[in-house]
Each structure stands twice: as structure tokens, then as C-alpha cells.
Amino acid sequence: MMNSGQTLSFDPIGPDELEMITKAFQDELQRRALSRKSEEAEALAAKLINAYQAGIRDNLGLSIVAGLS
């Protein structure tokens, strides 16, 4: 039997959520003048996805996370 914690661990990112994460990512890349192919960009993308999976589900929250790296 699965508890609710296990159920929440599989939470696919849908198109709307992906768009929100992508916007936070692109805004931060532009702010820092970073290349999309840089190591910093890869770290930022991973950080945003992790933040989303940890429960930060809004533009402002993701923007704050992006700015903290």
C-alpha cells in the first residue's frame, strides 16, 4: 500500500509547468548574460527543476530560486 508521500514522488511536469520553469530559466540567463550551454546554465536548470519538484510552483518563487544561485 502506498502512502500519500510516495504518490507525490511521481509528479510529472506538464506543458504549463515546463513553460513556467523555462521562463524563469530564460529570464535569469538574460539577467546574468549567460550562455544556454554554460555550466552555470545547466546548474540553474537543475536547481529550478529541483525547486519545482520540492513544491515551489509559482513564477515568483521560481524567480527567487533562480536569483539565489
KATAQUI-V53057 format. One record per pair of residues at least 4 apart in sequence whose C-alpha atoms are under 7 Angstrom apart, sorted by the first residue. I is the first residue (numbers start at 1). J is the second residue. Records with the same first field share a line. If there is no record, write none. Layout:
BEGIN
I->J  J
END
This chain:
BEGIN
2->6  7
3->7
4->8
5->9
13->17  18
14->18
15->19
16->20
17->21
18->22
19->23
20->24  59
21->25  48
22->26
23->27
24->28  59  62  63  66
25->29  45  66
26->30
27->31
28->32  66  67
29->33  34  41
30->34
34->38  41
35->41
36->41
37->41
38->42
39->43
40->44
41->45
42->46
43->47
44->48  66
45->49
46->50
47->51
48->52  62  65  66
49->53
50->54
51->55  56
52->56  57
56->61  62
58->62
59->63
60->64
61->65
62->66
63->67
64->68
END
